[in-house]
Amino acid sequence: MKKQLTIFVVLALVLLVGTATAAMDLEIVSIDTPTTMFRDTTYFYDVTMQNNGPDDYLGGDDLTLDDGDGTITTHLLPIILNQSTHVETNIPVGYINLGTFTVNASIIGGFMVGGTDSDGTNDFLEFDVTIVNQIPTVANPGTINHIVGTELLLDVDTITTELDAADTLSYSLTGTVLPGMTIDSVTGEVENWIPMSTGTYTFSVEVDDGNDQITESFSVVVLPDQPLITFLDTEIVFGDASTPRTSVVLMTATVENSGTQDLFFADVELRNEYGNTILGAPYNPVISIGATTLVPSQSAVVTVSIEIPADADSEKTDFGSLYVRAENVLGTEVTDEIDAFTEAETKLDIEDCDVEVDGDSESCSGTVEVKEGNEIEFTINVENLYNNDDIEDVYVEITDNNGWDIEEESNEHDIDGGDDYEFTISFTLDEEINDDDTQILIEVFGDDGNQGFEHYASLTFDFEIDRDNDDVAITEMEFLTNPIYNDAGFVDLEIEIRNIGTDDQNEAAIRVVNAELGVDMKISDIEIDDGDSETERFQIELPDGLEEGAYVFNVYSYYNDNSLTDSDMVTLDILDYGNPFEEEEEGEGIIVVNPPSTPQSGVIANPTYGTSTRANDKSWYVVLLFLLVFAAIAGIIYFALDIMASNKKAKAKEARAKAADQKPKAKKTTAKKATTKGASKKTAKKSYKK
């Protein structure tokens, strides 16, 4: 009976185990880990499991991780409900050795012992992790200023960071070693280098953590032993566009002892543009400094207050400088100064601004994309913020700061109080612009008729050059003879194109067309690198007997031989060689000049396309006619003067004859006077002839 009971219990237990095992089927689905990790750092494995069995798993077993580095981590499994498809758990891990390790994750305990459960599903995973060394880093101080004749002391260890606690650092000099310089291999202290001359020196230190090495280079500027004082500010500006005139403004600047010797302040003052100290009106400055002595590298704050003059312009205006003077113990003076400016309240306001680029309009803000040769039009609305007072001679200037050669100015216009005025400025961008963006500065100026100062307003935004990959622009066109006679037979046309795209071109092309003359010519396979230009010459045949007039030629540029990128027009003026001059009216004094036997030709420096004129061909005739008329007038004047001189001479001769009939004494005297008078007349005649 007992034997039968024992058999029954064993069978029941086997049945129970089989039933329980089949009812709970845990599976390790995935484990997410960093593939590269550092030592002495805690990471978390993200383990995903699911229960494939029909019954709930109530937990209690261990998820074991053998990290392959001699460490086994266990983690108590959570409850995983029936048919749960995704339960995550984070397991912290850490390594102390370098290398690549294979990690084995398995579920141990309860009904699952070993590698598989009852249905053979996966309850373990293997994966690799790599533990790498963290290389030390050095915080390089940059240029080190050092005084000639003194020892350089630098502790490299204090500026080195090592994140792996297990590593021990060592230091050594590498490369070119400066004379006498040494370094402590343990502490990293650089010693025993005393430069005896000024200049810039470099040396390098190698840091080794036992696994990897890094090299850091240091630059030392050796300076002479001398006093030096320096403003840390580049300028000092009193006020802004909202500061009322006659108000008091307080500003500060910082001055530093940038030399090697102690300094004692002598004075700090404002100076005008002529270098004279500003003491009273209109600025009435008050100045103080936060120290009387500065040791090397020490700084002090200078506090300055001034009164904004009643006639101060609104624009930032340079009125002088802030000047500091100090001395060392020997009385050697050192000085420095920075420019001083005022700004004051303005009653001009740029209410609105739009820029139109080849017909597309956008606001004057942020960045606006443009291309070389674009037509640009600015529309700027300027408001007078006064209620009643006028602002006179208001105008707008537009410039750039990066060599795009933008310098445009509007006409002047008075703006009544409370009114506004819209200024329009148009221009064309150059065909050759550098690739760098440029800042556009729009400035408005206007005179205050009542107070005698200038109002000012401004705004800035950027132009950004926009380039296509393939873009060939026509930059210049010129007929080498223009105008030309209709019997010339041919004419040369030079055309310059420029690659304004980002890609080099190997198959650029130019085409010239004039349907009236039957011209359709093309030059292909032109090679132009990015940003370069190329000039090609077309010899165009001209039919005999062309009518006088202007002939328009269409010019096209291409990339890839037939992809059109640009077009333009150029005009050739034809003159009738058989009738080069208009008929002149016949009359006295008209000189007929035959035309030259061969046509005149030449390059017109600045041809005007689309018009036909013959004024230049008649200019030589007009000049010749003018010279002949001038010569005739000069001859007439000469002969008139000569006749006048002859008449005077005859009258003098007649007077001498009458004097001969008088008494001898009177005759002698009269004859002498007559001779003198006659000589005077002779001299006068010579003067006229000259």
C-alpha positions as CSV (number, residue, x, y, z in Angstrom):
1,M,0.0,0.0,0.0
2,K,2.8,2.4,0.9
3,K,4.7,1.5,-2.3
4,Q,1.6,2.3,-4.4
5,L,1.2,5.6,-2.6
6,T,4.8,6.5,-3.2
7,I,4.5,5.7,-6.9
8,F,1.4,7.9,-7.1
9,V,3.1,10.9,-5.4
10,V,6.1,10.7,-7.8
11,L,3.8,10.5,-10.8
12,A,1.9,13.5,-9.5
13,L,5.0,15.5,-9.0
14,V,6.3,14.6,-12.5
15,L,2.9,15.6,-13.9
16,L,2.9,18.8,-11.9
17,V,6.4,19.7,-13.1
18,G,5.6,19.0,-16.7
19,T,2.4,21.0,-16.5
20,A,4.1,24.0,-14.8
21,T,7.0,23.9,-17.2
22,A,4.7,23.9,-20.2
23,A,2.5,26.6,-18.8
24,M,5.4,29.2,-18.3
25,D,7.7,29.8,-21.3
26,L,10.1,32.8,-20.8
27,E,12.2,34.1,-23.7
28,I,15.1,36.7,-23.7
29,V,14.1,38.6,-26.8
30,S,17.0,41.1,-27.0
31,I,19.6,43.0,-25.0
32,D,20.5,46.6,-26.0
33,T,24.0,47.6,-24.9
34,P,26.6,50.2,-25.9
35,T,29.0,48.5,-28.2
36,T,31.9,50.6,-27.0
37,M,32.4,51.4,-23.3
38,F,35.0,52.9,-21.0
39,R,36.4,51.5,-17.7
40,D,35.2,52.7,-14.3
41,T,31.9,53.8,-15.9
42,T,28.5,52.4,-15.1
43,Y,26.3,51.4,-18.0
44,F,22.8,49.9,-18.2
45,Y,21.8,46.9,-20.3
46,D,18.3,47.2,-21.6
47,V,16.9,43.6,-21.5
48,T,13.6,42.7,-23.3
49,M,11.8,39.5,-22.3
50,Q,8.4,38.0,-23.0
51,N,6.3,35.1,-21.7
52,N,5.2,32.8,-24.4
53,G,3.3,30.4,-22.1
54,P,-0.4,30.5,-21.2
55,D,0.2,31.2,-17.5
56,D,1.5,34.3,-15.7
57,Y,5.1,34.3,-14.6
58,L,5.3,35.6,-11.0
59,G,9.0,36.3,-10.9
60,G,11.6,35.1,-8.5
61,D,14.2,33.7,-10.9
62,D,17.5,35.4,-11.7
63,L,18.8,36.9,-14.9
64,T,22.5,36.2,-14.8
65,L,25.1,38.1,-16.8
66,D,28.6,36.7,-17.1
67,D,30.6,39.6,-18.5
68,G,33.6,37.6,-19.6
69,D,35.8,39.7,-17.4
70,G,35.4,37.6,-14.3
71,T,32.3,39.4,-13.1
72,I,28.9,37.7,-12.7
73,T,25.9,40.0,-12.2
74,T,22.5,38.7,-11.2
75,H,19.2,40.5,-11.5
76,L,15.9,39.4,-10.0
77,L,13.3,39.0,-12.8
78,P,10.1,41.0,-12.7
79,I,6.6,39.6,-13.0
80,I,5.8,38.8,-16.6
81,L,2.1,38.4,-17.2
82,N,0.5,35.8,-19.4
83,Q,1.3,36.5,-23.1
84,S,3.2,39.7,-22.2
85,T,5.2,40.7,-25.3
86,H,7.6,43.3,-24.0
87,V,8.9,43.7,-20.5
88,E,12.1,45.8,-20.1
89,T,14.6,45.8,-17.2
90,N,17.8,47.8,-16.8
91,I,20.9,46.1,-15.4
92,P,23.9,48.2,-14.3
93,V,27.4,46.9,-15.4
94,G,31.0,48.1,-15.3
95,Y,34.4,47.0,-16.4
96,I,37.9,47.6,-15.1
97,N,39.9,46.0,-18.0
98,L,40.4,46.9,-21.6
99,G,39.5,44.6,-24.5
100,T,36.6,42.8,-26.2
101,F,34.5,40.5,-24.0
102,T,31.7,38.0,-24.7
103,V,28.7,38.4,-22.3
104,N,26.4,35.4,-21.6
105,A,22.9,36.2,-20.4
106,S,20.8,33.4,-19.0
107,I,17.7,32.7,-16.8
108,I,18.5,30.6,-13.8
109,G,16.1,29.2,-11.1
110,G,12.6,27.8,-10.7
111,F,11.7,25.5,-13.5
112,M,14.3,26.8,-15.9
113,V,17.7,25.3,-15.4
114,G,20.4,25.3,-18.0
115,G,20.2,26.6,-21.6
116,T,16.6,25.9,-22.7
117,D,13.2,25.5,-21.2
118,S,10.7,22.8,-21.9
119,D,9.8,23.8,-25.4
120,G,13.4,24.6,-26.5
121,T,12.9,28.4,-26.9
122,N,15.9,30.7,-26.3
123,D,16.3,31.7,-22.6
124,F,19.9,32.9,-23.0
125,L,21.9,35.2,-25.3
126,E,25.5,35.9,-26.1
127,F,26.9,39.3,-27.3
128,D,30.3,41.1,-27.5
129,V,31.2,44.4,-25.8
130,T,34.5,46.4,-26.3
131,I,36.1,48.4,-23.5
132,V,38.4,51.2,-24.7
133,N,40.9,53.5,-23.1
134,Q,40.0,57.1,-22.4
135,I,42.9,59.2,-23.7
136,P,44.0,62.0,-21.4
137,T,43.4,65.6,-22.5
138,V,45.5,68.8,-21.9
139,A,43.9,72.2,-21.5
140,N,46.4,74.2,-23.5
141,P,46.6,77.8,-22.1
142,G,47.4,79.2,-25.6
143,T,50.2,81.8,-26.0
144,I,52.2,82.1,-22.8
145,N,53.7,85.6,-22.2
146,H,57.0,85.4,-20.4
147,I,59.7,87.9,-19.3
148,V,63.2,87.7,-20.8
149,G,65.9,86.6,-18.3
150,T,63.5,84.7,-16.0
151,E,62.8,81.0,-15.5
152,L,59.7,79.5,-17.2
153,L,57.6,77.4,-14.7
154,L,54.7,75.4,-16.1
155,D,52.9,72.5,-14.3
156,V,51.5,70.3,-17.1
157,D,49.9,67.9,-14.7
158,T,47.5,70.5,-13.3
159,I,46.1,71.2,-16.8
160,T,45.8,67.5,-17.7
161,T,42.6,65.4,-17.2
162,E,42.7,61.6,-16.9
163,L,39.2,59.9,-16.6
164,D,40.5,56.4,-16.1
165,A,41.3,56.2,-12.4
166,A,43.4,53.0,-12.9
167,D,45.9,54.8,-15.2
168,T,49.1,56.5,-14.0
169,L,50.4,59.4,-16.1
170,S,54.0,60.1,-17.1
171,Y,55.4,63.2,-18.8
172,S,58.4,63.8,-21.2
173,L,59.7,66.4,-23.6
174,T,59.5,65.5,-27.3
175,G,60.7,67.0,-30.5
176,T,63.0,70.0,-30.3
177,V,63.9,70.7,-26.7
178,L,64.8,74.2,-25.7
179,P,68.3,74.7,-24.2
180,G,68.3,73.7,-20.5
181,M,64.6,72.8,-20.3
182,T,63.6,69.7,-18.3
183,I,60.3,68.2,-17.2
184,D,59.5,66.0,-14.1
185,S,58.2,62.7,-15.5
186,V,55.8,62.3,-12.5
187,T,54.6,65.8,-11.6
188,G,54.8,67.2,-15.2
189,E,56.6,70.4,-14.0
190,V,58.6,72.2,-16.8
191,E,61.7,73.8,-15.3
192,N,65.2,75.2,-15.9
193,W,64.6,77.2,-19.1
194,I,65.7,80.8,-18.9
195,P,65.3,82.7,-22.2
196,M,67.9,85.4,-22.7
197,S,66.4,87.1,-25.8
198,T,62.9,88.1,-26.8
199,G,60.9,86.2,-29.4
200,T,58.5,83.3,-29.9
201,Y,59.5,79.8,-28.8
202,T,57.7,76.5,-29.0
203,F,58.2,73.1,-27.2
204,S,56.2,69.9,-26.9
205,V,55.3,67.6,-24.1
206,E,54.2,63.9,-24.4
207,V,51.6,62.5,-21.9
208,D,51.5,58.7,-21.5
209,D,48.7,56.9,-19.6
210,G,50.2,53.4,-20.1
211,N,48.0,52.6,-23.0
212,D,48.0,55.7,-25.3
213,Q,50.2,58.8,-25.7
214,I,49.3,62.4,-26.8
215,T,51.6,65.3,-27.7
216,E,50.8,68.9,-26.8
217,S,52.7,71.9,-28.1
218,F,53.1,75.1,-26.2
219,S,54.0,78.6,-27.5
220,V,55.9,81.1,-25.4
221,V,56.3,84.8,-26.3
222,V,59.3,86.2,-24.5
223,L,58.8,90.0,-23.8
224,P,61.3,92.6,-22.7
225,D,61.2,93.7,-19.1
226,Q,59.3,97.0,-19.5
227,P,56.3,99.0,-18.2
228,L,53.1,98.9,-20.4
229,I,49.6,100.0,-19.8
230,T,46.6,99.1,-22.1
231,F,42.9,99.8,-22.4
232,L,41.0,96.6,-22.7
233,D,38.2,98.4,-24.6
234,T,38.6,99.5,-28.2
235,E,36.4,102.7,-27.8
236,I,34.0,104.4,-25.4
237,V,30.6,105.6,-26.6
238,F,28.4,108.0,-24.7
239,G,24.7,107.8,-25.4
240,D,22.6,106.2,-28.1
241,A,19.8,107.0,-30.5
242,S,17.4,107.7,-27.6
243,T,19.7,109.9,-25.4
244,P,18.4,113.4,-25.0
245,R,20.8,116.2,-25.7
246,T,22.2,118.1,-22.6
247,S,21.7,114.9,-20.5
248,V,24.5,113.4,-18.5
249,V,25.8,110.0,-19.5
250,L,28.1,107.8,-17.4
251,M,30.3,105.1,-19.0
252,T,33.2,102.9,-17.9
253,A,36.4,101.6,-19.5
254,T,39.0,99.1,-18.2
255,V,42.7,99.7,-18.2
256,E,45.3,97.0,-17.5
257,N,49.0,96.9,-16.5
258,S,50.1,94.7,-19.4
259,G,53.8,95.1,-18.7
260,T,56.2,93.6,-16.2
261,Q,56.6,96.4,-13.7
262,D,54.4,98.1,-11.1
263,L,52.7,101.3,-12.3
264,F,51.4,104.4,-10.6
265,F,48.6,106.4,-12.2
266,A,49.6,109.9,-13.2
267,D,46.3,111.0,-14.8
268,V,43.3,110.0,-16.9
269,E,41.5,112.6,-19.0
270,L,39.4,113.2,-22.1
271,R,41.1,114.9,-25.0
272,N,39.7,116.6,-28.0
273,E,40.7,115.9,-31.6
274,Y,43.7,118.3,-31.3
275,G,45.1,116.5,-28.2
276,N,44.0,119.2,-25.7
277,T,42.4,118.3,-22.4
278,I,38.6,118.7,-22.2
279,L,37.8,120.4,-18.9
280,G,34.5,122.3,-19.2
281,A,31.6,123.0,-21.5
282,P,30.1,121.6,-23.5
283,Y,31.1,118.1,-22.2
284,N,31.8,119.0,-18.6
285,P,33.6,115.6,-17.9
286,V,34.0,114.0,-14.5
287,I,36.6,111.1,-14.3
288,S,37.6,108.7,-11.6
289,I,39.7,105.5,-11.4
290,G,39.3,102.5,-9.1
291,A,43.0,102.2,-8.2
292,T,46.1,104.3,-7.9
293,T,48.7,101.5,-8.4
294,L,48.6,98.5,-10.7
295,V,50.9,95.5,-10.4
296,P,51.5,93.5,-13.6
297,S,48.3,91.9,-15.1
298,Q,46.1,93.9,-12.7
299,S,43.3,96.0,-14.1
300,A,41.2,99.0,-12.9
301,V,37.9,100.5,-14.0
302,V,37.9,104.1,-15.3
303,T,34.5,105.9,-14.8
304,V,33.7,108.8,-17.0
305,S,30.5,111.0,-17.2
306,I,29.9,113.7,-19.7
307,E,27.1,116.0,-20.8
308,I,25.8,115.4,-24.4
309,P,26.2,118.7,-26.2
310,A,23.0,120.5,-27.3
311,D,24.2,120.4,-30.9
312,A,25.4,116.8,-30.9
313,D,24.6,114.9,-34.1
314,S,22.5,111.7,-33.8
315,E,25.0,109.6,-35.6
316,K,27.9,108.1,-33.7
317,T,30.5,110.9,-33.8
318,D,34.1,110.9,-32.7
319,F,34.9,113.9,-30.5
320,G,38.3,112.9,-29.1
321,S,39.8,110.2,-26.9
322,L,40.0,108.8,-23.4
323,Y,43.7,109.1,-22.4
324,V,45.6,107.4,-19.6
325,R,49.2,108.0,-18.4
326,A,51.1,106.0,-15.7
327,E,54.7,105.8,-14.5
328,N,57.0,103.1,-13.0
329,V,59.2,103.6,-9.9
330,L,61.9,105.3,-12.1
331,G,59.4,107.8,-13.5
332,T,59.3,106.2,-17.0
333,E,55.9,107.2,-18.5
334,V,53.6,104.8,-20.4
335,T,50.3,105.9,-22.1
336,D,47.4,104.6,-24.0
337,E,44.2,106.0,-25.4
338,I,40.9,105.0,-27.1
339,D,38.5,106.9,-29.3
340,A,35.6,108.6,-27.6
341,F,32.2,109.0,-29.3
342,T,28.8,110.6,-28.7
343,E,25.4,109.5,-29.9
344,A,22.2,111.5,-29.4
345,E,18.4,111.3,-29.9
346,T,17.2,111.1,-33.5
347,K,13.9,112.1,-35.0
348,L,14.4,110.2,-38.2
349,D,13.1,106.6,-38.4
350,I,13.3,104.0,-41.1
351,E,9.7,103.0,-40.9
352,D,9.8,100.3,-43.6
353,C,12.4,99.0,-46.1
354,D,11.9,96.5,-49.0
355,V,14.5,95.3,-51.5
356,E,13.5,94.0,-54.9
357,V,15.9,91.5,-56.6
358,D,15.1,91.1,-60.3
359,G,11.4,91.7,-59.6
360,D,11.1,89.6,-56.5
361,S,10.5,91.8,-53.3
362,E,11.3,91.0,-49.7
363,S,12.0,93.0,-46.5
364,C,15.4,94.4,-45.6
365,S,16.2,91.9,-42.9
366,G,18.1,88.7,-42.2
367,T,19.8,87.4,-45.4
368,V,18.7,88.2,-49.0
369,E,20.1,85.9,-51.8
370,V,21.3,87.7,-54.9
371,K,23.3,86.9,-58.0
372,E,25.9,88.7,-60.0
373,G,24.4,91.2,-62.4
374,N,21.0,91.3,-60.6
375,E,18.8,94.5,-60.8
376,I,18.4,95.8,-57.3
377,E,15.8,98.3,-56.2
378,F,15.4,99.6,-52.6
379,T,12.2,101.2,-51.3
380,I,12.9,103.0,-48.0
381,N,10.1,104.8,-46.1
382,V,11.6,107.4,-43.7
383,E,9.4,109.1,-41.1
384,N,9.9,112.5,-39.3
385,L,9.1,111.8,-35.7
386,Y,8.7,115.5,-34.8
387,N,5.1,116.6,-34.5
388,N,5.6,120.0,-36.1
389,D,9.3,120.7,-36.9
390,D,10.7,119.9,-40.4
391,I,13.8,118.0,-41.1
392,E,15.6,119.3,-44.2
393,D,17.7,117.8,-46.9
394,V,17.0,114.2,-45.9
395,Y,18.8,111.6,-48.0
396,V,19.7,107.9,-48.0
397,E,23.0,106.1,-48.5
398,I,23.5,102.4,-49.2
399,T,26.9,100.8,-48.8
400,D,28.4,97.4,-48.2
401,N,31.4,96.3,-46.1
402,N,33.0,93.5,-48.1
403,G,34.2,94.8,-51.4
404,W,31.1,94.5,-53.5
405,D,31.5,98.2,-54.5
406,I,28.0,99.2,-53.5
407,E,27.9,103.0,-53.0
408,E,24.5,104.5,-53.7
409,E,22.9,107.7,-52.7
410,S,19.4,109.2,-53.1
411,N,18.3,112.7,-53.9
412,E,17.6,115.1,-50.9
413,H,14.0,115.7,-49.7
414,D,12.5,117.8,-46.9
415,I,10.1,115.9,-44.6
416,D,7.5,117.9,-42.7
417,G,6.8,117.1,-39.0
418,G,4.8,114.0,-38.6
419,D,5.1,113.0,-42.3
420,D,7.1,110.4,-44.1
421,Y,8.7,110.0,-47.5
422,E,9.5,107.0,-49.6
423,F,13.0,107.0,-51.2
424,T,13.8,104.7,-54.1
425,I,17.3,103.7,-55.1
426,S,18.1,101.3,-58.0
427,F,21.3,99.9,-59.2
428,T,22.8,96.8,-60.9
429,L,25.2,94.4,-59.0
430,D,28.6,94.0,-60.6
431,E,29.2,91.0,-62.8
432,E,32.2,90.0,-60.7
433,I,31.6,89.7,-57.0
434,N,33.6,87.7,-54.5
435,D,32.1,84.6,-52.9
436,D,31.9,86.1,-49.4
437,D,28.6,87.5,-48.1
438,T,28.4,91.2,-47.5
439,Q,26.6,93.3,-45.0
440,I,24.4,96.1,-46.4
441,L,24.3,99.3,-44.4
442,I,21.4,101.7,-45.0
443,E,21.9,105.1,-43.5
444,V,19.5,108.1,-43.4
445,F,20.8,111.7,-42.8
446,G,18.8,114.9,-42.3
447,D,19.4,118.4,-41.0
448,D,17.6,119.9,-38.1
449,G,16.8,123.3,-39.4
450,N,16.0,124.7,-35.9
451,Q,18.8,123.3,-33.8
452,G,21.7,123.0,-36.2
453,F,22.5,119.3,-35.8
454,E,22.1,116.2,-38.0
455,H,19.5,113.4,-37.5
456,Y,20.5,109.9,-38.3
457,A,19.0,106.4,-38.6
458,S,20.4,103.1,-39.9
459,L,19.7,99.4,-40.4
460,T,21.7,96.5,-41.6
461,F,21.1,93.1,-43.2
462,D,23.1,90.7,-45.4
463,F,23.4,90.0,-49.1
464,E,24.3,86.4,-49.8
465,I,25.7,85.4,-53.2
466,D,23.6,82.6,-54.7
467,R,25.4,80.6,-57.4
468,D,24.0,77.8,-59.5
469,N,26.1,74.9,-60.4
470,D,26.1,75.8,-64.1
471,D,25.9,79.5,-65.0
472,V,27.7,81.3,-67.8
473,A,27.1,85.1,-68.0
474,I,27.7,87.6,-70.8
475,T,29.8,90.3,-69.3
476,E,31.1,92.4,-72.2
477,M,30.2,92.9,-76.0
478,E,32.0,95.2,-78.4
479,F,32.1,95.7,-82.1
480,L,35.8,96.6,-82.8
481,T,34.6,99.1,-85.5
482,N,31.4,101.0,-84.7
483,P,30.0,102.8,-86.6
484,I,31.2,101.2,-89.8
485,Y,30.7,102.0,-93.6
486,N,28.4,99.7,-95.6
487,D,31.2,98.7,-98.0
488,A,33.6,97.4,-95.2
489,G,32.7,93.7,-96.0
490,F,33.0,92.4,-92.5
491,V,33.1,93.5,-88.8
492,D,34.7,91.9,-85.7
493,L,32.6,91.4,-82.6
494,E,34.3,90.5,-79.3
495,I,32.2,88.9,-76.5
496,E,33.4,88.1,-73.0
497,I,31.6,85.5,-70.9
498,R,32.3,84.6,-67.3
499,N,31.6,81.4,-65.3
500,I,29.6,82.6,-62.3
501,G,28.5,79.1,-61.4
502,T,30.2,76.7,-58.9
503,D,31.3,74.1,-61.5
504,D,34.0,74.3,-64.1
505,Q,32.8,74.4,-67.7
506,N,34.2,72.4,-70.5
507,E,31.5,72.9,-73.1
508,A,30.4,76.5,-72.8
509,A,29.2,78.2,-76.0
510,I,28.4,81.7,-77.5
511,R,25.9,82.3,-80.3
512,V,25.3,85.5,-82.3
513,V,22.1,86.0,-84.3
514,N,20.8,88.7,-86.7
515,A,18.0,87.4,-88.9
516,E,18.0,90.6,-91.1
517,L,21.6,90.0,-92.1
518,G,21.4,86.2,-92.2
519,V,23.8,85.9,-89.3
520,D,23.7,82.8,-87.0
521,M,27.2,82.0,-85.7
522,K,28.3,79.8,-82.7
523,I,31.5,79.1,-80.9
524,S,31.4,75.9,-78.8
525,D,33.6,73.8,-76.5
526,I,34.8,76.9,-74.5
527,E,36.6,75.9,-71.3
528,I,36.1,78.2,-68.3
529,D,37.0,77.4,-64.7
530,D,34.8,78.6,-61.8
531,G,35.1,82.4,-61.5
532,D,37.2,82.8,-64.7
533,S,36.3,84.8,-67.9
534,E,36.9,84.0,-71.6
535,T,36.8,86.3,-74.6
536,E,35.9,85.1,-78.1
537,R,35.9,87.0,-81.4
538,F,33.3,86.6,-84.2
539,Q,34.1,87.9,-87.7
540,I,30.8,88.8,-89.2
541,E,30.3,89.2,-93.0
542,L,28.4,92.3,-94.0
543,P,26.5,92.2,-97.4
544,D,27.3,95.0,-99.9
545,G,24.9,97.9,-100.1
546,L,23.4,97.7,-96.6
547,E,21.1,100.6,-95.8
548,E,22.3,103.1,-93.3
549,G,20.9,102.4,-89.8
550,A,21.2,100.5,-86.6
551,Y,21.4,96.7,-86.7
552,V,20.6,94.7,-83.5
553,F,22.5,91.4,-82.9
554,N,21.2,88.9,-80.2
555,V,23.9,87.2,-78.2
556,Y,23.3,84.0,-76.2
557,S,25.6,82.1,-73.7
558,Y,25.3,78.3,-72.9
559,Y,26.6,75.5,-70.8
560,N,26.8,72.0,-72.0
561,D,26.8,73.5,-75.5
562,N,23.0,74.1,-75.7
563,S,21.7,74.9,-72.2
564,L,20.9,78.6,-72.3
565,T,22.0,80.7,-69.3
566,D,22.1,84.3,-70.5
567,S,21.2,86.6,-73.4
568,D,21.8,90.2,-74.4
569,M,21.8,92.5,-77.4
570,V,24.4,94.7,-79.1
571,T,23.9,97.2,-81.8
572,L,26.0,97.9,-84.9
573,D,25.6,101.3,-86.7
574,I,26.0,101.2,-90.5
575,L,26.9,104.3,-92.5
576,D,26.3,104.8,-96.2
577,Y,29.8,105.2,-97.8
578,G,28.4,106.5,-101.0
579,N,26.8,109.5,-99.1
580,P,28.8,109.9,-95.9
581,F,27.7,113.5,-95.3
582,E,24.4,115.3,-95.6
583,E,24.1,117.9,-98.4
584,E,25.3,121.4,-97.3
585,E,23.6,124.5,-98.6
586,E,25.7,126.3,-101.2
587,G,26.8,129.8,-100.4
588,E,29.8,132.2,-100.0
589,G,32.5,130.9,-97.7
590,I,31.4,127.2,-97.9
591,I,34.4,124.9,-98.5
592,V,33.6,121.5,-100.1
593,V,35.8,118.7,-98.7
594,N,35.8,115.3,-100.5
595,P,35.4,112.2,-98.3
596,P,38.5,110.1,-97.6
597,S,39.5,107.5,-100.2
598,T,39.2,104.7,-97.6
599,P,36.7,104.2,-94.9
600,Q,37.6,105.4,-91.4
601,S,37.6,102.7,-88.7
602,G,38.4,102.5,-85.0
603,V,37.1,101.2,-81.7
604,I,34.6,103.4,-80.0
605,A,35.6,103.4,-76.3
606,N,32.0,103.7,-75.1
607,P,29.6,102.8,-77.9
608,T,25.9,103.7,-77.6
609,Y,23.9,100.7,-78.7
610,G,20.6,101.1,-80.4
611,T,21.3,104.5,-82.0
612,S,22.8,105.7,-85.3
613,T,24.7,109.0,-85.6
614,R,27.1,110.6,-88.2
615,A,28.2,113.5,-86.0
616,N,31.6,112.0,-85.4
617,D,32.3,111.4,-89.2
618,K,31.7,115.2,-89.9
619,S,33.8,116.4,-86.9
620,W,37.0,116.7,-88.9
621,Y,35.2,118.7,-91.6
622,V,33.9,121.1,-88.9
623,V,37.3,121.5,-87.4
624,L,38.9,122.3,-90.7
625,L,36.2,124.8,-91.6
626,F,36.7,126.5,-88.2
627,L,40.5,126.8,-88.8
628,L,40.0,128.4,-92.2
629,V,37.5,130.9,-90.9
630,F,39.8,131.8,-88.0
631,A,42.7,132.3,-90.5
632,A,40.6,134.6,-92.7
633,I,39.5,136.7,-89.7
634,A,43.1,137.0,-88.5
635,G,44.2,138.2,-92.0
636,I,41.5,140.8,-92.2
637,I,42.5,142.2,-88.8
638,Y,46.2,142.3,-89.8
639,F,45.5,144.2,-93.0
640,A,43.2,146.7,-91.2
641,L,45.9,147.5,-88.6
642,D,48.5,147.9,-91.4
643,I,46.4,150.4,-93.2
644,M,45.8,152.4,-90.0
645,A,49.5,152.6,-89.4
646,S,50.2,153.8,-93.0
647,N,47.7,156.6,-92.7
648,K,49.3,157.8,-89.4
649,K,52.7,157.8,-91.1
650,A,51.5,159.9,-94.0
651,K,50.0,162.5,-91.7
652,A,53.3,162.7,-89.8
653,K,55.2,163.3,-93.0
654,E,52.7,166.1,-94.0
655,A,53.2,167.8,-90.6
656,R,57.0,167.9,-91.1
657,A,56.6,169.5,-94.5
658,K,54.5,172.3,-93.1
659,A,57.1,172.9,-90.3
660,A,59.8,173.5,-92.9
661,D,58.2,176.8,-94.0
662,Q,58.4,178.4,-90.5
663,K,61.4,180.5,-89.0
664,P,64.7,178.7,-88.4
665,K,64.5,178.5,-84.6
666,A,61.0,177.3,-84.6
667,K,62.0,175.0,-87.4
668,K,64.7,173.4,-85.4
669,T,62.5,172.8,-82.4
670,T,59.5,171.6,-84.3
671,A,61.7,169.3,-86.4
672,K,63.0,167.7,-83.2
673,K,59.6,167.1,-81.8
674,A,58.3,165.8,-85.1
675,T,61.1,163.4,-85.3
676,T,60.4,162.1,-81.8
677,K,56.7,161.8,-82.6
678,G,57.5,160.0,-85.8
679,A,59.7,157.5,-83.9
680,S,56.9,156.9,-81.5
681,K,54.5,156.2,-84.4
682,K,57.1,153.8,-85.9
683,T,57.3,151.9,-82.6
684,A,53.5,151.7,-82.4
685,K,53.4,150.3,-86.0
686,K,55.9,147.6,-85.1
687,S,53.8,146.6,-82.1
688,Y,50.7,146.2,-84.3
689,K,52.6,144.1,-86.8
690,K,53.9,141.9,-84.0
